[in-house]
Amino acid sequence: MAIFFWIYLSTLTLSCFGVPPPMLFNSYTFWIFFIVVFLLYRVLRHKWQNRMLLVASYIFYGAWDWRFLSLIWISTCVDYVVALRLGGNMPNGGSVRGRKPWLALSVVTNLGLLGFFKYCGFFVEEMGDLLGWLGFSASLPTLRIVLPVGISFYTFQTMSYTIDVYRGHTQPTRNFLDFALYVTFFPQLVAGPIERSTHLMPQVLGPRQPKPGDFAEGLYLVAIGLFKKIVIADNMAEIANGVFQSPTSQLSGLDCVLGVYAFAFQIYGDFSGYSAIARGVAKWLGFDIMVNFNLPYFAQSPREFWHRWHITLSTWLRDYLYIPLGGSRYGTLATYRNLMLTMVLGGLWHGASWTFIWWGILHGAMLCGARVLALSPRKGSGLGTPWWLAVLKVVITFHLVCLGWLLFRAESIGQAWSMLILIFTDLQVTAFSEFAFATVAFYALPLMAYELWLLRCNDLDRLAKVAWPIRAAIYSYIAVMILLFHPIVSHEFIYFQF
């Protein structure tokens, strides 16, 4: 208990003395914090490395809002106890019947916390609207619940641990502090990747030895991540926000198209940039965390897109939702039902809004449609032969995904519908659309050319392996672009709100 009191006191002190709460990866606050952590890490042995990383992770999260540390502690304590009961001293001699209540305790606790903070206000408002539509006079309380940062990510991560223990895929750890580090490891705590215990836990428990190439690979990941965030995502945000925050009466269809394109590259640069920085920072600490993005805008089908986009969420939904529902084992109609349920719940995971629900419905329909048309992802990472057909598939898939991004970014279903009508009825060129086209092309096309090279190399980290003079030139270019083309306003990472 002493360690938790010390953590609580430390984070409270940081808040009182005015340390900027959001430790954004693109802020000086985070990098000063990380330098201190790294220097301490290098002089400690394994056991004390873990203890120091745990304290650092709580300080990192507590700097956002120290009050929500209690939610992480509840999930950590419940799942630690549940996993021990599932993997060891189980009632009824370890029977399935005796184990299920323990698993249910973990699921209900985690989803209960997630549901209250993320969805309670939404459902209260919808219930009020429904009662009003039915003719009842209802005055339901309006809830203004602050969403804890990263709750969706660490909830899914700790739930996967107890489910894997229940299934016999992993053994529970008896060291509470090591398990707490697995739950809260700060590089991926607030926006993923969503780690599995089978991958991350052995790295927590075992000594981590520096490997040749760790520094170079970490530097590459951090550099490309910062470039994607600061240069690509934040500049695209200026265009996307300009479109989606304007009344549709002031927009043309071409404005809307370019606003959607801008958001497509904003959310990709933002989220894949965060994941790359998380991997790079973890690599410098001796950890290898999971790849979350694999060139998604070169996907040739909706199914392949989900093999490349937010990989740790899509595989989580597959392993813990789609397959338990029956997957594709019980016929065509059951498969389509399971796909739709999985994607709708995946949409709800992103937030309590009808736009996210319809975004999930759209992606579910696209996956079902791809099955009907037998559009499966091509093996290999190249564009394949015939090249023109592969390019056509990429273009079609990208625009289907952009249709989803319209729903994802819109403030309401009404706004999304109005913009969609404009896109098909009013494609006049405006001064804004000319500026937006030039901006999107200037930032997005070089990124896509670089990723096409990675696709042809079939190696996401190829740049980290080229000769130092070439790397130095690329890093110099990244530094110049960040210094000269960073927007005046820095934007928070999009997925922090999920």
N, C-alpha and C positions, 0 to 999 in steps of 0.2 A: 504493500500500500504506500510505502514511502516514495517509491519511484513515481507513482501516479500523482501524489501530492506535489512532488517537485515539478513534474510536467505542468500541472495545473497552475502552480505559482509562476512558472516561467512564462507561460503563454499569457497569463493575466498581466504580468509585468510588461511584456512586449506591447500589449494593447494600451496600457496606461501611458507608456512613454511615447506613444504616437508612431511606432514603427508601421510603415504602410502595410495594411493587412493583406492585400492580394499579392502573394508571391508568384507573380507571373514569370514564366520562363524568359520572357523578353524584358525583364526589369532588372535594374541594378541590385535591388533588394535580394532577389533570389540568388544572384551569382555571388554576392558577398556571403550569403548564408551557405551556399554550396562550397565555397573555398574553405570556410571554417570547418565544415563537415568533412571535406576531403582530407585536409591536413590532419585532423584528429584520427580519421579512419586509417591513414597510412602508418600511424605509430602504435596502433592498438592490435592486440591479438584477436582471434576470431570471436570469442565469447563477448569481449568488450566492444568489438566492432558492431555486433548485433545490438547490444544494449544502447550504444551511442546512436545507431541508426534509428532505433525505436524512439528514443527521445527526440531526435531531429525530426522524425516523421510527425510526431505529435505537435511539435512546435510549428512545423510547416503548416499543418492543418489548423491548428489553433490560431495562427496568425490571421486566418480568414474570419473565423468566429469561434472563439474558444468554448462557447456554450455547447456547440454541437459535438465536441469531443465525447460527451456523455453518450451520444448515439452510437459512435464507433465502439466505445467500451461495452455497451450493452450487447451489440452484435458479437463482439470478440468473446466476451465471457460466456454467452449462451452457446455459441458454436463450439467453443473449446470444450465445454462440459458435454454437449451433445455428441461430439465426435468421440470422446473417450467412452461414453456409454455405448455408442454404436460399434466401436472397434474393440471393446474390451469387456468391462464388467457389466454385461447386459442382463436384464431380467429374463426369466424363462429360458435360461440356457442359451440365449442368443437367437431365439426364434424370430421369424419375420414379424409375427404379431407383437412380440415384445419390443422390437426395434422401431416399428412405425410411429408410435407416439413420440419418441425422441426426435425422429426426423421431422414430424409434424410441428414439434415445438420450434425447431430451427426455422422452418419455412414460414410459420405463422408469425414468429417474432420479426423476422427480417422483412417479410412482405407487409406486415402490419405497420412497421415504422415507415417503410417506403410509401405505402398507400396513404397514411395519414398526412405526411408532409408534402407529398407530391400530388395527390388526387382528391383529398377531402374537400377542399374549396371548390374544385370543379364540379364534383358530384352534388354538392349542396346547391350551387347555382343552377345546375341542370334540373334538379328536383323542383326548385322553386319555379323555373320556367314551365316545367311539365304540369305542375299543379295549377299554375295560372292558365295554361292552355285548356285544362279540363274544367275551368270555371271556378276553381277554389281560390279563396283569398288567403294567400300564404305569406307570412313574414318570417322567412328563415334567416338566421344570423349570417351575416357576411363574414367569412373567415379570411383573414390576411395572414397566411402562414408563410414564413420565410423558408425557402427551399434550401436545405443544407447542401453545400457544394459537394459534388462527387458522390452523393448518396446512392445513385443508381449503379455506379461502378463498383464501389466496395461492397454493396449489398449482394450483387450478383457474384462477386468473387468469393465472398465468405460462404454464400449458399452453395456454390459449386463444391466447396471443400466438404461440407457435411454430406452432400449427395454422393460424392465420390467415395467417402468413407463408407456410407451405407451400401453402395454397390460393390465395395471391395476393391476399388481401383487405387486407393491410397490408404496408407496407415496413419492413424491420428498421432500427432506429436504430443508428448507429455510435457514438453517445456512450454509453459504458458507465454513467456516473453518472446520466444522464437515464433510462436503462432501469431502473437500480436504484431510482430514485424511483418509477417506474411500478409496480414490484413491491411497494414498501413504504410507499406514501403513507399516513401514519398514521391519518387519520380513518376509512378503511375497511379497514385492514390486518387486524384480528383478527376482524371479524364482518361484513364486506361493507359495501355491495353488492359483488358480484364484477364488477369492471370489465372491459370489452373494450378492447383496444389501439386499435381504431378510434375509440373515444370518448374515452379518457383520455389516450392518448399525444400527440395533437396539442396538448392543453392543457398537457402537460409541456414540449413542445418549443417552443411559441410563447409570446411575451410575453402576460401576462395583464393586461388593463386593467380597473380597477374599473368596474362598470356601475351606473347609477341603479337603486335598488331592491335591490341585493345585501345591504345591511345589514338592511333591513326583512325580506327573505325569510329571511335567515340567522337573525335573531332569532326569527321565527315558528317556523322548523323546530326550533331549539334549545329554545324554550319548550314547544312541543307534545311534543317528544321527551322532555324531562325530566318533563313531566306524565304521559305514558304510562308511563314507567318507574317513577317514584317513587310516584305516587298510584295508578295503575291496577295495574301489574304487581306491585309489591312488596306491596300490600295483598291482591291476589288470591292471591299465593303463600302467605299465611298460611292461607287456606282450603284451597287445593290440597294443600299439604304436610300439613295436619292430616288430610286424608282419605287420601292415598296413603302416608303413613308410619304409618298405624294398621292394626292387624290387621282383616281384613274381618269377623271375628266381632263386632267392636265397632261396626260400621256398619250403617245401613239403606240400602236402595236409593236413597232420596231423598238421603241424605248423599253417596252415590257420584255421583248425577246432578249435584248442586251442586258437588262437587269437580271433576268434569269441566268444567262450565261455568266455574268459577273458573280452571282451568288454561287453557282456551281463551282467556280474556281476559288471563291472565298472559302466555302466550307471545306473544300478539299485541301487547300493550302493551310487553312487554320488547323484542322483536325489531324491531317497527316504530318503537319509540321510539329504539332505537340507530341505526337507519338514518336517521331524521329528524335526529338530532343530528349524525351523520356528514355528511349533506348540508349542514346549516347551518354547521358548522365549515369545511367545504370551500368553501362559498359565500363566507365571510368572507376566504378566502385566494385567491379568484378562480377557483375550480374549480367545475364543474358536474358532479356525479356522479349516477349513474343512480337513478331511482325504484325502490324495491324492494317497495313495498306500495301497492295501490290499492283500498282499502276492501274487503278480501277477504270479510268476513262478509255482504256484500250480493250475493255471487255467486249465480246462479240455476242453476248446474249444476257438477258436479265439474270439468269442463274449464275453465269460467270461473273457478273458484276458483284454478286454477293459472295463469291469466292475471293474477291479482291478488295472489297470495301468493308471497313470496320470488321475485319476478319474475326476478332475475338468475340464480338457480339453475335455475329452470324453463326459461328460454330457453337456458341453457348446456346442460342435459340434452337439450333439443330439437335444438340445432344441432350438438352434438358427439357425441351418442349416438343419439338416436331417428332422426334423418334419415340418418346413416351406416348404421344398421342396415337401412334401407330405408323408414322412415316408413310411409306408407300407400300406397306405390306398387305393392305386389305382392299385393294382394288382402286380403280381410277377415281371414283367419286370421293372415297375416303381420303385419298391423297390430296385432291383439290381442297377438300374441307380442312385438312391439316395444314396445308400451305397457307390458306387464307387466315386461319386462326393464329398461326405463328406470326405472320406478317402484321396482322392487326395488333396483336399484343406487342410486337416489336415497335410498331408506331406509338402505342401508348407508353412504352418504355421511355420514349423521347420526351413525353410531356402530356399534360392533361389538357388536350385541345382537340376539337373536331378536325382541325387541319392535319394533325399527326395521325388521327384515326383514318382519315381518307387517304393520307399518304401510304399508310400500311395496306389499306384495301387495294390501292393502285398497284403497289409492288406485288401483292399477293396475286392479283389478276394477271400481271405481266408474267409471273412465274408459271401460273397455270396455262396462260396462252402459249408460252414458250414450250411447255410440255406437249400441248396440242399440236404445235407446228414442228415438234421434234428438234428444237433449237438447243443443242447442247454445246458447252464450251469446247473449243478445239484443244487438243492436247498440244503441249509445247507452248512457248511464249512468243514465237514469232508470228507475223501476220499470216503466214502460210500461203498456200496456192489453191485456187487462183487469188492473186492479191486483191483484185478489184472487188471480189465478193467479200473478202475479209474486211476490207475498208468500208464497204457498204454496211456490213453488220455492225461495225464499230460506230459508224455515224448514226444508224438507227437506234442502237442501244443507248448511245449518249443522249439523244434527244428524248427518248422515253424516260431516262433518268432525270433529265431537265424538267420534263413535265411533272415528275414527282417533286423536284426542288421548288417548283412554283407553289405547290400545296404546302410544302414544308416551311417555306419562308413567309408565306402570306399571313397577314394579321387575322384573316377570317376566310371562311369558305366563299363569302360574297365577293371579297376582293379578288380571290383567285379566279372565280368565275368571270368577273368583269375583265380581268387582264387577259384571260384566255380568249374571250370574245374579241377583244381588241387585236390580239395577235392574228386572228384569222380574218379580220375585217378592215384593219387600218394600219398598213405598213408604210406610212409616209415617213420620209426622212426628215428629221428635225436637227436643230443645232446640237441638242443633247445627245441624240443617237450617233451623230458623227463623232462627237467627243468620246462617248462611251465605247464605240467600235474601236477607235484608235487606242484607247486605254487598255481594253481587254486584249487586243492583239499584241500590244507592246509587252504586257506582262505574261500573258498566258501562252503565247506561241513558243517563246524560248523554253519555257518549262516543259511543254509537250514535246518539243524536239529533243530535249535532254532525256525525257522519259521514254521516247521512242528508241533512243540509243540503248537505254537500260533494257528495254524489251528485247531488242535484237541481241544484246549480250547475254540475256537470260541470267542477270546477276544484279540485284538491287543495290549492292554495295560496290559496284565495279569501280566507281571513282576513287574509293579508298585504297584501291590496289594498283593504280597507275603510278608512274614515276613521280617523284616529289616535285620536280619543276612544273609538271602539268597541274598537279594538285595545288601548288602554291599560286599558280596563275588563276585557277578557278576560285580559290579562297579569296584572292585579292579582288576578283570580280564581285564575289558575294559581298565582301566588306564595302566596296565602293557603292554597290547598289543599295545596301542598307543605309549607308551614310547619306547618299544623295537622293534616294527615292522613297525614303520612309515617309508616310503621311504625317501630317501635323498631329492628328488625333490617333492615339494607340487604342486598339480595340481589345476587349477581353476575349479570351478563347471561347468560341461558340459553345463547345460542349461542356463548359463549366455549369451551364444552366440545366444540364440533364443529370 
